[in-house]
Each structure stands twice: as structure tokens, then as C-alpha cells.
Amino acid sequence: MKNLTQSPAWLALQAHYDDIKDIHMKELFAEDEQRFDKFSIHANEVMLDYSKNRINQQTMPLLFDLARQSNLSKWRDELFSGVAINATEGRSVLHSALRNRSNQPVMVDGQDVMPKVRVVLDQMRQFSELVRSGKWRGYNGHRIKSIVNIGIGGSDLGPHVVCDALKPFAQHDLDAYFVSNVDASDILETLKKVDPETTLFIIASKTFTTQETMLNAFSARKWFLDQVGDEKAIAKHFVAVTTNIELATEFGINKANTFAFWDWVGGRYSLWSAIGLSIAVYLGMDHFEELLEGAEEMDQHFREAPLEENIPVVMALLGVWYDDFFAAKTHAIIPYSQYLARLPAFLQQLDMESNGKTIDRNGQRVDYSTGPVIWGQAGTNGQHAFFQLIHQGTQLIPADFLISALSHQPLSTHQRVLFSNCLAQTKALMLGKTHAEVLDEMKQQGFDDESIEKISPHKVFEGNKPTNTIIFEQLTPKSLGSILAMYEQKVFVQGVIWNINSYDQWGVEYGKVLAGKILEDLNVPGDVDGHDSSTNGLINYRKKIYFNDSNESTLD
Ligand code: F6P
């Protein structure tokens, strides 16, 4: 689509926006008692209630027209069948093959990739069972008690969110730690908690060249060798997950302890691959496979459900509706689950690294927004932090609320209180409170006229703030797999509509190159002047405070 904003579907939506923008959702609810039934859909364990959105009966058909106009079904077929839709890197995008539990082949360049996917799954099963059963012993015969995943971005966020979310399924005598930041405090604070005799380091890096991961891995290796003193012991305590087996071997990791994946798995889509090794060890391979099954169920739903009943499609289109027509700048993710506290961080990379693009697939600058800022934190904590702005601030902030019907922790009334808070917020955001309602309320509470006049405007809530509620029976490997895949496919659909490549990340690469050049300048004595004045000034300021031309040691 050359001119998306001039296309018939877009123009129809623009006209519809002008009609609907001042309609309050509470009127729409009052007019139609069936609104919840009409605007809620299921996919196996997951239910999406999207009735609290700024939509009427005309809106969704117009959004579905936009999806059809973008050839969504053609792109979806290409995604699943291994066409190299990541055109700027010449790669297929096949994380769905990693969770393909059927016997169906998935072809890339004329070859079925499923046999090698299964080989790695078997290797993960064998290894994780050895570690979990205690048959895998450390260099001096102790069983493994701690695993430390060293990775960043997709090599951290995916396994991290899953291990946190599914803690109730973890083996009680194993601890899982995640080190990602190149800030030495991350690795050092983690190393304080573990013992070299009982620790397994999983170096997770698609490229095995990422600066942060490699520095953390070398620091962990030095810490280990300083205490153990025997290079041969590394084989028992360091394993790697990477597409770059050669570099992992150079690092000193036994080839047999290296877990492969492939260039058709994007970093932020890689938790389903061997990057999920920490999940398999911490939660067990059966649970890892249930996670894959949940994701596959969502993939099936995404492939087969008509647009009208398709959860990722509906969520994507609602996102486009707010982003491009209501000019919403951000989108909040509020899981009402402490176990899902890391979900916003995971979705930040998934969504913003995928769709944070200004150049479309034809190489043209887009004249529309391609995605909001994703942010959020667990409820109810968020209520006592930023909800004020969502309720009464000047910006429109669409939000996803996620909640399970059942908790793993049936402690007194906690889950019911959590649930009631979640629903109370979406209700308040939708309904708002009028000035007349505030006046009545204040009169009943016995305020005098002067106070009522002064304070009442501050108590008005406009309401009409859109939310999705995503509800599932319980947070299990399966439901979590479905939820994460649901967001992945939502991001894909939006990329199709915006006509961008959701699977490259050149913007991140640029910073990596510049960091290398600045590091070189920090390593030499004297002032530098080869950058802009701000960058020069900051480098020189740092060097005045501290300069050391040998490598600064973080571990001495
Ligand atoms: O942040 C950029 C990025 O390339 C991500 O896409 C990726 O998840 C991360 O770096 C880590 O890369 P690697 O797994 O190669 O260390």
C-alpha cells in the first residue's frame, strides 16, 4: 500500500473517527445491554473483553477493512511458511516453528527445519533433567543449586519473564538469576549470592558478540577461575546458547554443552528456542513444552479464527485505532499479578524494538505513527503510582489489564481483592464521574456550598478511557505461552498494517557501533575532540575524574 493515509480504508476510519470521537462509552453501554457479549472473544484459555473501548458497531468492520486492504492473510501465510519477510536482513521469521508441536514440516530454503528443532529440544530435555535430578555434578561433585542466565534483550527478557511468572512451578532446590546489565553491580550483586561449586552459568547470546553479555560472561568466568583455579572445571559450570557455536567454543565452552538456534529466530522472539534453557532447567522441560503448546494454540487461533474473532487481530487493530486516529502516544500494560511484574519490560522490547520504525517496506518515510510507548507495572501497585494520570491527566492512555480468575496463592481474600481492584479500575476509567454526580456526592457527605464550589471540579473524572481486559483461568505454562504469543502476533499484525518490517532493529545497532568508538576514546589518555562538543565534554569530564589506561578491574 503506497499511501496508507490516503487509502479507502484509512479515509473511512478517519471519517468515522470524526463521528465517534465525542461519544462517551457509558452511552454506548447504556444503549446496548449485549455490549460485553458482542465485544468479547475467546481463544482456548484466554478471553479478551474489549467492550470498554471507544468503538461502536461500525468501528470494527472498518478496522477489519483496513486489515484486509493490507493483505493481512497473505502476510500471515508468508510468516508461517518461512518466506523471508524480514527483508532488510534477508531472513525468515519462524519462531512459530519452535512451538510447532505437530508433525507438519516447516520449510526454509527448501529444507524442513523441524528435525533440527526437535534435536535441540531433546538436548534441552536431557540436559535439564540431568541438572534437575542432581546427576549433573559440579567440578567437585556437588549438585547445581543456582543457575545464572547471562544475556540481554531477547536473550534475557523472555526467559526472565517466564521464570518469574511461573515460579510456583519451579523446582524448590534451584534458584534462577538473570544478569543483563553491563553495569558491574548486576553481575557482582548476583555473584555474592551464589557459590562456584553449585552454580551453572548459561551464556545466552544469539550472536555471542554482544558487548554487555560477553563482558559479564568473562567477568563470571574470571570470578569462577579465581576461586576454582582449574580451566577444566568450566565445562561443568558454563554452557552456551547461541547461533555462533565457534565463538562459544573459543570462550571455552564444550561443544556438547552448546545449544543451537538459527538466524530465522529473532532475538526478541527467541524464548521458545534454546534461549529458553534457563526455563527448562528452572521449571522443567515438561513445563517448557507446555509453554510451547500454549503458544502453538494461540498461533492456531491466529491462523484460523476469522478476523472478527481473532484476539491478536482485534488487539492490533484497536492499537492502530488509538495510535493513529486518537493520537494516543503511549499504551499501558497492567498485569494484576505480581508474578507477571516483568511483563511490561518484556513487551517493551517486543513491541517497541519491532515496530519503532519510520521507514516503510518500500523505503519511504511514513506519515503516520507506528506504535506507542509501551509501559506499565503490576496492579495494584500501579494504582498508587501513575493511575492518577490515566484517570485525570490530559493524555489518552489505552491500557491492557491482565488478570487470572484463580491464584496460585489462595491466601485469605487476596485474589478476590486483587480481582475487584482490577475491575474497579477499568470500570472507573470507562464511566468517569460527572460534575453533577460529584455535587450530589459532596452534598450527601455534608460539605458546605463554598467547599463544594471550590473542590468539586477536581473530583470530576472524564472517563471514556479505553481498556482491554485479558482474563485467563490461572497463570500456567500453557496460558502464559498463549498470552506471550498473542502479543507477538498482535505486533506482527500492526507491522503489516503500518507496512514496516517488524523484525529488524537497525536503530539499536547504531548505538552499539558508537559505544565501541567512545570506549576506544575512554581508553587513551588526554582530551579528545573528535565528537560533537557534548560527547567530547562528557568523555573528557569522566577522564578528569578517573583515568586508568589498564583495564579497570571489576572483580579485584
Ligand atoms: O537490543 C538489540 C539486540 O540485538 C536484541 O534484538 C537482542 O535480543 C539483543 O540485542 C541481544 O542480542 P544477542 O542475543 O545476540 O546477545
Boltz pocket constraint, residues with backbone or C-beta under 6 A from the ligand:
constraints:
  - pocket:
      binder: B
      contacts: [[A, 152], [A, 153], [A, 154], [A, 155], [A, 204], [A, 205], [A, 206], [A, 207], [A, 208], [A, 209], [A, 210], [A, 213], [A, 267], [A, 268], [A, 353], [A, 505], [A, 508]]
      max_distance: 6.0
